[in-house]
Amino acid sequence: MLCDVTQTTETAATPPVLPRTPRVHRAWFVAAVTFVTIIGAAAFASLPGLLIEPLHGEFDWSRGTIGFAVSVNLALYGLTAPFAAALMDRFGIRRVVAVALSVIALGSLLTVWMTAAWQLVLFWGILVGLGSGSMALAFAATVTNRWFVARRGLVTGILTAAGASGQLVFLPLLSWLVENHGWRPASVTVALSALAVVPFVWLLLRDHPADVGLAPYGGTFAPKPAPVTGAARRAVSVLLKAARTGPFWLLAGTFAICGASTNGLVKTHFVPAAHDHGMPITAAASLLAVIGVFDVVGTIASGWFTDRFEARRLLAVYYALRGISLLFLPMLLAPSVHPPMIFFIVFYGLDWVATVPPTIALCREHYGEDSAIVFGWVLASHQVGAAVVAFAGGVARDVFGSYDVVWYASGALCAAAALMALVIRRRGPATGLEATAVQRRGDHRSRAGGSP
C-alpha cells in the first residue's frame, strides 16, 4: 500500500511531457516545397515568347494567330485562379496542385504532334491555361494565409519570386533547345518539368498546420476547418460581394495593367521584338532570364517593404517606374546587348512582379478571410490584361511591322495605374480615424452598460 502511495505521489509530481517545439517551424518547410513547385511549373511560362518565330516559320501562322493562342492561355490562367482558391478549400492544396501539374504536362506534350492552329489553341491555350490557372498565384496566397500570420509580406514576396526563379532556370535552356534542336524538344522539357514536381507536392506538402498539430507561424493553434462545399458557387458569390466595393475595381484595374505590361507584353513579345532588331534569340532570352534574377531581388524586397510601408503608395511608385522604363525601351533595342539595355533589364526586373505583395496585402486588408479568392479574381483581371496585349501585340506587329506603338501605350497605361493605386482607400482596425471612432463607440457602450 505504501508502495502504491509512493508511486502515485511520484507520478503526480512528474511534470507532463510537452511536445518539443521544433527549432524551425514546419511552415518554412511548406513554403520551401511551394517554392520548388512553382519553380518546376514555371517552365510553361517561359516558352510562349520563344515559340512565336519557330511556329511562324514552320507553319506560316501569323503572329496574331499565335498571339491568340497565348492570349487564351493567359486568360484561362486568370479566370481559373479564383475557382482554384475555392477548390483548394474544398479538396485540399495537394490534390488541386498535383492535378494541375499533370494537366500542364499533358497539354505541353500534345503540342508536339499538332499540325493546325486550332490545336495550338486547344493544347497550349486551353489545357495548359487551365492547369496553370489552377495553381497560379492563388497557390502562393493560400499557402501564405494558412501557414503564416507573421512575415506574410516577406513569404508572399519569396513565393512570388519563385516564378521568376523558374524563368531564370528554364529560359536559357529552352532558348538553346529551340535554336539548336527546334521547338518540340523544348515543349517536351516543359512537360517533364511539370511532372517532376508532382511527387514533391504529394509527399511533402500539407494542406493546413492542424494536419501536423501546429499553429501557423506567428499565430495560435486553430483546428482545421471542414471542407467547404460549393467551390464554384463560393467563388462567384465572393466576386459579387467584392464587386460592390470600390477597392476591388481599382485593384482589378491596376493589376490588369500589370499583366498587360509584363506577361502580355514583355514575356510574350520581347524576344521577337529584339529579334526584329537583329538580336539572336538566345541573347534576347538570356536578357529575360536576367530580368528573372533581379525580379527575385525586387519581389522579396517588395514583400519586406509591404510589411513596413503603406501598400497603395508602394503600388503607385512601382507602376510609375515601370511606365518610365517602357517608354525608353524602343530606343534601346539593337542587334547587340549594350550598357543602356542592361540598365533597362536591371531596372525593369526589380519591378517585374513587385506589385504582387502589396496587392495581396490590400486584398487581405479589405476582404479578410475571402482575400485569397478575391485575389484570384484580381489575378483574373491581370491575366485578361495580359491576354489582350499578347494578342494585340502580335496584331500590331503584323500591321505596323514594329512593336513600338505597344511599348508606348503600355507606358501610358502604367502611369494611369499609378494614379489608380493612390485612389484606393485605407481600411483596417489599426488605421486612421475609423479605428479611433470604433474604439470610442466601444468605450461609450461599455460605460453605458450596453453590449459592444
C-alpha positions as CSV (number, residue, x, y, z in Angstrom):
1,M,0.0,0.0,0.0
2,L,2.8,2.3,0.9
3,C,4.4,1.4,-2.4
4,D,1.2,2.4,-4.2
5,V,1.1,5.8,-2.4
6,T,4.7,6.5,-3.1
7,Q,4.2,5.6,-6.8
8,T,1.2,7.8,-7.0
9,T,3.0,10.7,-5.4
10,E,5.9,10.4,-7.7
11,T,3.6,10.2,-10.7
12,A,1.7,13.3,-9.6
13,A,4.9,15.2,-9.1
14,T,6.3,14.3,-12.5
15,P,5.6,17.2,-14.9
16,P,3.7,16.3,-18.1
17,V,5.8,15.7,-21.2
18,L,5.2,18.6,-23.6
19,P,5.8,18.2,-27.3
20,R,9.1,19.6,-28.3
21,T,8.8,22.8,-30.3
22,P,10.8,22.5,-33.5
23,R,13.6,24.8,-33.9
24,V,12.5,25.7,-37.4
25,H,8.7,25.9,-37.8
26,R,7.1,23.5,-40.3
27,A,5.6,26.4,-42.1
28,W,9.0,27.3,-43.6
29,F,9.4,23.7,-45.0
30,V,5.9,24.1,-46.6
31,A,7.0,27.4,-48.1
32,A,10.2,25.7,-49.4
33,V,8.2,22.9,-51.1
34,T,5.8,25.5,-52.5
35,F,8.8,27.5,-53.8
36,V,10.3,24.4,-55.6
37,T,6.9,23.5,-57.0
38,I,6.4,26.9,-58.5
39,I,9.9,26.9,-60.0
40,G,9.2,23.5,-61.6
41,A,5.9,24.7,-63.0
42,A,7.4,27.9,-64.3
43,A,8.8,26.2,-67.3
44,F,5.5,26.6,-69.1
45,A,5.5,30.3,-68.6
46,S,9.0,30.6,-70.2
47,L,8.1,29.1,-73.5
48,P,5.4,31.2,-75.3
49,G,7.7,34.0,-76.3
50,L,10.2,31.5,-77.7
51,L,7.5,29.8,-79.9
52,I,6.3,32.8,-81.9
53,E,9.2,32.8,-84.5
54,P,9.6,29.0,-84.8
55,L,5.9,28.4,-85.3
56,H,5.6,31.3,-87.7
57,G,8.5,29.9,-89.7
58,E,7.3,26.2,-89.7
59,F,3.5,26.5,-90.2
60,D,3.3,30.1,-91.7
61,W,0.8,31.1,-89.0
62,S,0.5,34.8,-88.4
63,R,1.9,36.3,-85.2
64,G,-1.7,37.4,-84.4
65,T,-2.8,33.7,-84.6
66,I,-0.1,32.5,-82.4
67,G,-0.7,35.5,-80.1
68,F,-4.3,34.5,-79.9
69,A,-3.4,31.0,-78.5
70,V,-1.1,32.7,-76.0
71,S,-3.9,35.1,-75.0
72,V,-6.3,32.1,-74.5
73,N,-3.7,30.6,-72.2
74,L,-3.2,33.8,-70.2
75,A,-7.0,34.5,-70.0
76,L,-7.8,31.0,-68.7
77,Y,-4.8,31.2,-66.3
78,G,-6.5,34.2,-64.7
79,L,-10.2,33.1,-64.9
80,T,-9.4,29.7,-63.4
81,A,-7.5,31.2,-60.4
82,P,-10.4,32.3,-58.2
83,F,-12.1,28.8,-58.6
84,A,-8.7,27.2,-57.8
85,A,-8.6,29.0,-54.5
86,A,-12.1,27.7,-53.7
87,L,-11.2,24.2,-54.9
88,M,-8.2,24.2,-52.6
89,D,-10.5,25.0,-49.7
90,R,-12.8,22.1,-50.8
91,F,-10.3,19.3,-51.9
92,G,-7.0,20.5,-50.4
93,I,-3.9,22.1,-51.8
94,R,-2.1,18.9,-52.6
95,R,-4.8,17.4,-54.8
96,V,-5.5,20.5,-56.8
97,V,-1.9,21.3,-57.5
98,A,-1.0,17.7,-58.4
99,V,-3.8,17.5,-60.9
100,A,-3.0,21.0,-62.3
101,L,0.7,20.0,-62.9
102,S,-0.5,16.8,-64.7
103,V,-2.8,18.8,-67.0
104,I,0.1,21.2,-67.8
105,A,2.3,18.3,-68.7
106,L,-0.4,16.7,-70.9
107,G,-1.1,19.9,-72.8
108,S,2.5,20.7,-73.4
109,L,3.3,17.2,-74.6
110,L,0.4,17.1,-77.1
111,T,1.6,20.2,-78.9
112,V,4.5,18.0,-80.3
113,W,2.0,16.4,-82.7
114,M,-0.1,19.4,-83.6
115,T,-0.5,20.3,-87.3
116,A,-3.2,23.1,-87.2
117,A,-3.5,26.4,-85.4
118,W,-6.7,25.2,-83.6
119,Q,-4.7,22.5,-81.9
120,L,-2.2,25.1,-80.6
121,V,-5.2,26.9,-79.1
122,L,-6.6,23.7,-77.6
123,F,-3.4,22.2,-76.2
124,W,-1.4,25.2,-75.2
125,G,-4.2,27.7,-74.8
126,I,-6.9,25.7,-73.1
127,L,-5.2,22.7,-71.4
128,V,-2.0,24.5,-70.2
129,G,-4.1,27.6,-69.4
130,L,-6.5,25.6,-67.2
131,G,-3.6,23.7,-65.5
132,S,-1.5,26.8,-64.8
133,G,-4.6,28.8,-63.6
134,S,-5.4,26.1,-61.1
135,M,-2.1,26.9,-59.4
136,A,-1.4,30.5,-60.3
137,L,-0.6,32.9,-57.5
138,A,-3.7,31.7,-55.6
139,F,-1.5,28.7,-54.6
140,A,1.1,31.1,-53.0
141,A,-1.7,33.2,-51.4
142,T,-3.5,30.2,-50.0
143,V,-0.3,28.7,-48.5
144,T,0.7,32.1,-47.0
145,N,-2.7,32.7,-45.5
146,R,-2.9,29.2,-43.9
147,W,0.6,28.7,-42.7
148,F,1.7,32.2,-41.7
149,V,0.4,35.0,-39.5
150,A,3.7,36.8,-39.1
151,R,6.0,37.6,-42.1
152,R,3.2,37.2,-44.6
153,G,4.5,40.0,-46.8
154,L,8.0,38.5,-46.9
155,V,6.8,35.0,-47.6
156,T,4.5,36.3,-50.4
157,G,7.4,38.0,-52.0
158,I,9.6,34.9,-51.8
159,L,6.9,32.6,-53.3
160,T,6.1,35.2,-56.0
161,A,9.8,35.3,-56.8
162,A,9.7,31.6,-57.4
163,G,8.1,32.1,-60.8
164,A,11.0,34.4,-61.7
165,S,13.5,31.9,-60.4
166,G,11.9,29.2,-62.7
167,Q,12.2,31.6,-65.6
168,L,15.9,32.1,-64.7
169,V,16.4,28.3,-64.7
170,F,14.5,27.4,-67.8
171,L,14.8,30.3,-70.3
172,P,18.4,29.8,-71.3
173,L,17.9,26.1,-71.6
174,L,14.6,26.4,-73.6
175,S,16.0,29.0,-75.9
176,W,19.1,26.9,-76.6
177,L,16.8,23.9,-77.4
178,V,14.6,26.0,-79.7
179,E,17.6,27.4,-81.6
180,N,19.6,24.2,-81.9
181,H,17.0,21.4,-81.9
182,G,13.7,23.0,-82.6
183,W,10.7,23.9,-80.5
184,R,9.4,20.3,-79.9
185,P,12.2,19.2,-77.5
186,A,11.6,22.4,-75.6
187,S,7.9,21.5,-75.3
188,V,8.7,18.0,-74.0
189,T,11.1,19.6,-71.5
190,V,8.2,21.7,-70.1
191,A,6.0,18.6,-69.8
192,L,8.7,16.6,-67.9
193,S,9.4,19.6,-65.6
194,A,5.8,19.8,-64.6
195,L,5.6,16.1,-63.9
196,A,8.9,16.0,-62.0
197,V,7.5,18.2,-59.1
198,V,4.2,16.2,-58.6
199,P,5.9,13.7,-56.1
200,F,7.2,16.7,-54.1
201,V,3.7,18.1,-53.8
202,W,2.1,14.8,-52.9
203,L,4.6,13.6,-50.4
204,L,5.8,16.8,-48.7
205,L,3.1,19.4,-48.9
206,R,0.4,19.6,-46.2
207,D,-2.9,21.5,-46.5
208,H,-3.1,23.0,-43.1
209,P,-1.0,23.5,-39.9
210,A,-3.5,21.5,-37.9
211,D,-2.7,18.4,-40.1
212,V,0.6,18.2,-38.2
213,G,-0.7,19.6,-34.9
214,L,0.9,23.0,-35.2
215,A,-0.2,26.6,-35.1
216,P,0.5,28.8,-38.1
217,Y,3.8,30.7,-37.8
218,G,3.3,33.7,-35.6
219,G,-0.2,32.7,-34.7
220,T,-2.2,30.5,-32.3
221,F,-3.4,26.9,-32.9
222,A,-6.8,26.6,-34.7
223,P,-8.4,23.3,-35.8
224,K,-8.6,22.6,-39.5
225,P,-11.9,23.9,-40.9
226,A,-14.2,21.5,-42.5
227,P,-14.1,21.3,-46.3
228,V,-16.0,24.0,-48.0
229,T,-18.6,22.7,-50.4
230,G,-19.9,24.6,-53.5
231,A,-16.4,25.8,-54.6
232,A,-17.7,27.4,-57.8
233,R,-20.7,29.0,-56.1
234,R,-18.5,30.4,-53.4
235,A,-16.1,31.9,-55.9
236,V,-18.9,33.6,-57.7
237,S,-20.6,34.8,-54.5
238,V,-17.3,36.3,-53.3
239,L,-16.9,38.1,-56.6
240,L,-20.4,39.5,-56.5
241,K,-19.8,40.7,-52.9
242,A,-16.4,42.2,-53.7
243,A,-17.7,43.8,-56.9
244,R,-19.9,46.1,-54.8
245,T,-16.8,47.8,-53.4
246,G,-14.6,50.4,-55.0
247,P,-11.2,48.9,-53.9
248,F,-11.9,45.8,-55.9
249,W,-12.3,47.6,-59.2
250,L,-9.2,49.7,-58.5
251,L,-7.2,46.7,-57.6
252,A,-8.5,44.8,-60.7
253,G,-7.8,47.7,-62.9
254,T,-4.2,48.2,-61.7
255,F,-3.5,44.5,-61.9
256,A,-4.9,44.3,-65.4
257,I,-2.3,46.9,-66.4
258,C,0.3,45.0,-64.5
259,G,-0.4,41.9,-66.6
260,A,-0.6,43.9,-69.8
261,S,2.9,45.4,-69.2
262,T,4.6,42.1,-68.1
263,N,3.2,38.7,-69.2
264,G,1.3,40.1,-72.1
265,L,3.9,42.4,-73.4
266,V,7.5,41.7,-72.3
267,K,7.3,38.0,-71.6
268,T,5.4,37.3,-74.8
269,H,6.9,39.8,-77.3
270,F,10.3,40.9,-76.0
271,V,12.2,38.1,-77.7
272,P,10.6,38.5,-81.1
273,A,10.9,42.3,-80.8
274,A,14.6,42.1,-80.1
275,H,15.0,39.6,-82.9
276,D,13.4,42.1,-85.3
277,H,16.3,44.4,-84.4
278,G,18.8,41.6,-85.2
279,M,19.4,40.3,-81.7
280,P,19.8,36.4,-81.6
281,I,17.0,34.6,-79.8
282,T,19.4,33.1,-77.2
283,A,20.7,36.6,-76.4
284,A,17.2,38.0,-76.0
285,A,16.1,35.0,-73.9
286,S,19.1,35.5,-71.7
287,L,18.1,39.1,-71.1
288,L,14.7,37.8,-70.0
289,A,16.4,35.4,-67.7
290,V,18.4,38.3,-66.2
291,I,15.1,40.1,-65.6
292,G,14.2,36.9,-63.6
293,V,17.4,37.4,-61.4
294,F,16.5,40.9,-60.4
295,D,12.8,40.1,-60.1
296,V,13.7,37.7,-57.3
297,V,15.5,40.6,-55.5
298,G,12.8,43.1,-56.2
299,T,9.9,40.9,-55.2
300,I,11.4,39.8,-51.9
301,A,12.3,43.4,-51.2
302,S,8.8,44.4,-52.0
303,G,7.5,41.8,-49.5
304,W,9.8,43.3,-46.9
305,F,8.6,46.8,-47.8
306,T,4.9,45.7,-47.7
307,D,5.3,44.6,-44.0
308,R,6.5,48.2,-43.2
309,F,5.0,50.7,-45.6
310,E,1.6,51.6,-47.0
311,A,0.8,49.2,-49.8
312,R,-1.1,51.6,-52.1
313,R,1.8,54.1,-52.1
314,L,4.2,51.2,-53.0
315,L,2.0,50.3,-55.9
316,A,1.9,53.8,-57.2
317,V,5.7,54.0,-57.1
318,Y,6.1,50.6,-58.8
319,Y,3.7,51.4,-61.7
320,A,5.2,54.8,-62.3
321,L,8.8,53.5,-62.5
322,R,7.7,50.6,-64.8
323,G,5.9,53.1,-67.2
324,I,9.0,55.2,-67.4
325,S,11.2,52.2,-68.3
326,L,8.8,51.0,-71.0
327,L,8.8,54.4,-72.7
328,F,12.5,54.2,-73.2
329,L,12.7,50.6,-74.4
330,P,12.1,51.2,-78.2
331,M,15.2,53.3,-78.3
332,L,17.3,50.6,-76.6
333,L,16.6,47.6,-78.9
334,A,19.6,46.9,-81.1
335,P,21.4,43.9,-82.7
336,S,23.7,43.5,-79.7
337,V,23.5,44.0,-75.9
338,H,24.8,47.3,-74.8
339,P,25.0,49.1,-71.3
340,P,21.7,51.1,-71.6
341,M,19.8,47.8,-72.4
342,I,21.4,46.1,-69.4
343,F,20.4,49.1,-67.2
344,F,16.8,48.7,-68.5
345,I,16.8,45.0,-67.8
346,V,18.0,45.5,-64.2
347,F,15.6,48.4,-63.6
348,Y,12.6,46.7,-65.1
349,G,13.5,43.4,-63.5
350,L,13.4,44.9,-60.0
351,D,9.8,46.0,-60.7
352,W,8.6,42.9,-62.7
353,V,6.2,41.5,-60.1
354,A,7.0,43.7,-57.2
355,T,3.3,44.7,-57.4
356,V,2.1,41.3,-56.1
357,P,2.9,41.6,-52.3
358,P,1.2,45.0,-51.8
359,T,-1.8,43.8,-54.0
360,I,-2.3,40.7,-51.9
361,A,-1.9,42.8,-48.7
362,L,-4.6,45.2,-49.9
363,C,-6.9,42.2,-50.7
364,R,-6.2,40.9,-47.2
365,E,-6.8,44.3,-45.6
366,H,-10.2,44.8,-47.4
367,Y,-11.6,41.3,-47.7
368,G,-10.3,39.3,-44.8
369,E,-11.0,35.5,-45.0
370,D,-12.2,35.8,-48.6
371,S,-8.9,37.6,-49.6
372,A,-7.4,34.6,-51.4
373,I,-10.5,34.2,-53.6
374,V,-10.7,38.0,-54.2
375,F,-7.1,38.0,-55.1
376,G,-7.9,35.2,-57.5
377,W,-10.4,37.4,-59.3
378,V,-7.9,40.3,-59.2
379,L,-5.4,37.9,-60.8
380,A,-8.0,37.1,-63.4
381,S,-8.0,40.8,-64.4
382,H,-4.2,40.6,-64.5
383,Q,-4.3,37.8,-67.0
384,V,-7.1,39.3,-69.1
385,G,-5.0,42.4,-69.5
386,A,-2.1,40.2,-70.4
387,A,-4.2,38.2,-72.9
388,V,-5.4,41.4,-74.6
389,V,-1.9,42.7,-75.1
390,A,-0.5,39.3,-76.1
391,F,-3.0,39.3,-79.0
392,A,-2.9,43.0,-79.7
393,G,0.9,43.0,-79.7
394,G,1.0,40.3,-82.4
395,V,-1.6,42.1,-84.5
396,A,0.3,45.4,-84.1
397,R,3.5,43.7,-85.3
398,D,1.6,42.3,-88.4
399,V,0.0,45.6,-89.2
400,F,2.8,48.2,-88.4
401,G,5.8,45.9,-88.8
402,S,7.0,47.1,-85.4
403,Y,6.1,46.8,-81.7
404,D,6.9,50.4,-80.9
405,V,3.3,51.5,-80.5
406,V,2.6,48.8,-78.0
407,W,5.6,49.8,-75.8
408,Y,4.4,53.4,-75.7
409,A,0.8,52.5,-75.0
410,S,1.9,50.3,-72.1
411,G,4.0,53.0,-70.6
412,A,1.0,55.4,-70.6
413,L,-1.2,52.7,-69.0
414,C,1.3,52.2,-66.2
415,A,1.0,56.0,-65.5
416,A,-2.7,55.5,-65.2
417,A,-2.3,52.5,-62.8
418,A,-0.1,54.6,-60.5
419,L,-2.9,57.2,-60.2
420,M,-5.5,54.5,-59.6
421,A,-3.4,52.9,-56.8
422,L,-3.3,56.2,-54.9
423,V,-7.2,56.4,-55.0
424,I,-7.6,53.1,-53.1
425,R,-8.9,54.0,-49.7
426,R,-7.3,52.7,-46.5
427,R,-9.1,50.2,-44.2
428,G,-8.4,48.2,-41.1
429,P,-8.8,48.1,-37.4
430,A,-5.5,49.8,-36.8
431,T,-5.7,52.6,-39.4
432,G,-6.8,56.2,-39.2
433,L,-9.8,57.8,-37.8
434,E,-12.1,54.8,-38.5
435,A,-10.3,52.7,-35.8
436,T,-10.4,55.6,-33.4
437,A,-14.2,56.1,-33.9
438,V,-14.8,52.3,-33.4
439,Q,-12.8,52.4,-30.2
440,R,-14.7,55.4,-28.9
441,R,-18.1,53.8,-29.6
442,G,-17.0,50.6,-27.8
443,D,-15.8,52.7,-24.7
444,H,-19.1,54.6,-24.7
445,R,-21.2,51.4,-24.8
446,S,-19.1,49.9,-22.0
447,R,-19.6,52.9,-19.7
448,A,-23.4,52.8,-20.5
449,G,-23.6,49.1,-19.7
450,G,-24.6,48.2,-23.2
451,S,-23.2,45.3,-25.3
452,P,-20.4,46.2,-27.7
